[in-house]
Amino acid sequence: MKHHYPDHLKIEVLQHLEKVGSVTQAARKFSIHPSTVYGWKHIGLAAFRQRASLCPPPVSPAPTDPNARIQRLEQENAVLREAAKLYFGYK
């Protein structure tokens, strides 16, 4: 089974690797297979930092105010309606 690890974890693992100098130790600490860490090492810390900086910030949690939630859902529904019109040719 192939895992998808977030860039922030890859950065953390590679920073730890720089400290300890051992792929095996870094892999063991984060419970990741050493060959995965070797692959990340080959790509490089700078590449993952750059990729992480290009990613949008995490989406904030849904508002707890019911009216704000309703407004957000109405906006999402409007976007979905427009997409359905374009995709299915509805008027």
N, C-alpha and C positions, 0 to 999 in steps of 0.2 A: 504494500500500500504506500502510495506516494503522499508525503506530507507537504502542506503549504505553510511555510513559516513566514510570519510577518517580518518586514525589513527591520523593525526596531529590535527584534530578537536577534537577527543576524548581526546587527551592529553590536549589540551587547556581547554576543558570543565572541566576535572578533576582537573587541576591546579586551575581553578577559584573556583571549589567546595571546594578545600582545604582552599582557602582564605576566602570565605564567610560562609562555613559550612552548607549551606542549598541547598539541591537538588532542591527544588522548585525555588529558586532564580537563580541557575546556569542554570536550564532548561529554565526558562523564558528569561534570558539574551541571550541565543543562539537559542531560538525558537525551542527547542527540548522537546519532551514529557518527563515528570519526570520519568516514568518507564524505558525509555531508559537510562537515566542518572543513575538510580539505578543499571541497568544491567552492565553498564560500571564500576560503583563504585565497584560492586561485583568482576569483573574481575581484576580490579586494574590498577593504573597508571603505575606501573613498567612493567606490561605485555604489555601494549600498547607502552611504550617507547622501549621495546625490539623488538616488532614486527616492529616498525617504523625503527629501526636501521638495521633490516634485509632486508628491502625493498630496491630495487635499487633506485638510485637518479632519479628524474624526467628527462625525455628525453628533451634535448635542442630543441628549436624550429628549424624548417627546415631552412637550409641555404638560405640566400637571393641571393647568387650568382647563376645564372642559371646553370653554368657549374658544380658547386658542387651538385646542385639538380639533374641534369641529371646523374651524376656519382652515387649518392646515389640510384636513381631509377633503374639504370642499375644493381647495386648490388642486390637490392631487387628482381628484375625480375630474376636474375640468381639463387637466392635462391629458388624462387617459381618454376622455371623450374625444378630444382633438386628435389624438394619435389613432384612435379607432376610426374616425372619419377619414383620415388620410390613408390608413392601411386598407380598410374595407370599402372605401369609396362612398361612405354614407354622407348624406347632406344634412 
